[in-house]
Amino acid sequence: MVRDLRARCPWDRAQTRETLRPYLVEEVLELDHAIGQGDPDDIRSELSDLLLNLAFQLVIAEERGEFTADRVADELEAKMRRRHPHLFDLGTAEPWERIKRRERRGRTLAGLVPTLPPLLRAYRLQERAAGVGFDWPDVEGPLAKMQEELAEVEQELARVPVGAAEDETADPNAPRAAPSDRLIDEIGDLLFTVVNLARKAGVEPGIALDRANRKFRERFEQVEALAEARGIDLAGAGLERLDRLWDEVKASE
């Protein structure tokens, strides 16, 4: 299909790897969203869109004489056999990360692309370090570390307050002063440790945060609906009144 499109459609023929990159990222994110929503029809639709983009990449490579779709399939099959030696009479079972580290020629952190989302990148860094034994034995380690990092954040906040401006007309999201580099570092350390705690607890942090985001949005939209139904001006209601609406929504779940 893609070969035919590039032969007969000027727009499809004009596409390059670079022009297709934004679409590729967009399709992956749309598929991720569909999977999160759990709708099979949407998942099927987004999978087809992603496959179209991948087909374009394969055809472009063929046109440039770089590699073929068969070569890609063969490489994938060889990789899966290498990483599942016990299933294909190639050896005994080994931890996945140990096999991948051997493929990276012993470099534990090699191959992690810098464009990974920071939350996922933190998870992968910790995962790889754990693969060579640099890890706590259970959740108690990261839990204690998280409390230590939180205390350091509190100390830095006490040293250089950055709370919201006192002027009620000011932007509530604008800090009174720019955060110090040290505060940024301490909050980064705290977030990194929370990811580690999630990993040791068997929780994928990105999925957990996505669920929290959806839950907050659903509850807040219900708060807005309640406020509108009761003639309450949301912007002028104040925190105490909004908290009561929030608790009412939670109690109804």
Rosetta blueprint (number, residue, H / E / L):
1 M L
2 V H
3 R H
4 D H
5 L H
6 R H
7 A H
8 R H
9 C L
10 P H
11 W H
12 D H
13 R H
14 A H
15 Q L
16 T L
17 R H
18 E H
19 T H
20 L H
21 R H
22 P H
23 Y H
24 L H
25 V H
26 E H
27 E H
28 V H
29 L H
30 E H
31 L H
32 D H
33 H H
34 A H
35 I H
36 G H
37 Q H
38 G L
39 D L
40 P H
41 D H
42 D H
43 I H
44 R H
45 S H
46 E H
47 L H
48 S H
49 D H
50 L H
51 L H
52 L H
53 N H
54 L H
55 A H
56 F H
57 Q H
58 L H
59 V H
60 I H
61 A H
62 E H
63 E H
64 R L
65 G L
66 E L
67 F L
68 T L
69 A H
70 D H
71 R H
72 V H
73 A H
74 D H
75 E H
76 L H
77 E H
78 A H
79 K H
80 M H
81 R H
82 R H
83 R H
84 H L
85 P H
86 H H
87 L H
88 F L
89 D L
90 L L
91 G L
92 T L
93 A L
94 E L
95 P L
96 W H
97 E H
98 R H
99 I H
100 K H
101 R H
102 R H
103 E H
104 R L
105 R L
106 G L
107 R L
108 T L
109 L L
110 A L
111 G L
112 L L
113 V L
114 P L
115 T L
116 L L
117 P L
118 P H
119 L H
120 L H
121 R H
122 A H
123 Y H
124 R H
125 L H
126 Q H
127 E H
128 R H
129 A H
130 A H
131 G H
132 V L
133 G L
134 F L
135 D L
136 W L
137 P L
138 D L
139 V L
140 E H
141 G H
142 P H
143 L H
144 A H
145 K H
146 M H
147 Q H
148 E H
149 E H
150 L H
151 A H
152 E H
153 V H
154 E H
155 Q H
156 E H
157 L H
158 A H
159 R H
160 V L
161 P L
162 V L
163 G L
164 A E
165 A L
166 E L
167 D L
168 E L
169 T L
170 A L
171 D L
172 P L
173 N L
174 A L
175 P E
176 R L
177 A L
178 A L
179 P L
180 S L
181 D H
182 R H
183 L H
184 I H
185 D H
186 E H
187 I H
188 G H
189 D H
190 L H
191 L H
192 F H
193 T H
194 V H
195 V H
196 N H
197 L H
198 A H
199 R H
200 K H
201 A L
202 G L
203 V L
204 E L
205 P H
206 G H
207 I H
208 A H
209 L H
210 D H
211 R H
212 A H
213 N H
214 R H
215 K H
216 F H
217 R H
218 E H
219 R H
220 F H
221 E H
222 Q H
223 V H
224 E H
225 A H
226 L H
227 A H
228 E H
229 A H
230 R L
231 G L
232 I L
233 D L
234 L H
235 A H
236 G H
237 A L
238 G L
239 L H
240 E H
241 R H
242 L H
243 D H
244 R H
245 L H
246 W H
247 D H
248 E H
249 V H
250 K H
251 A H
252 S L
253 E L
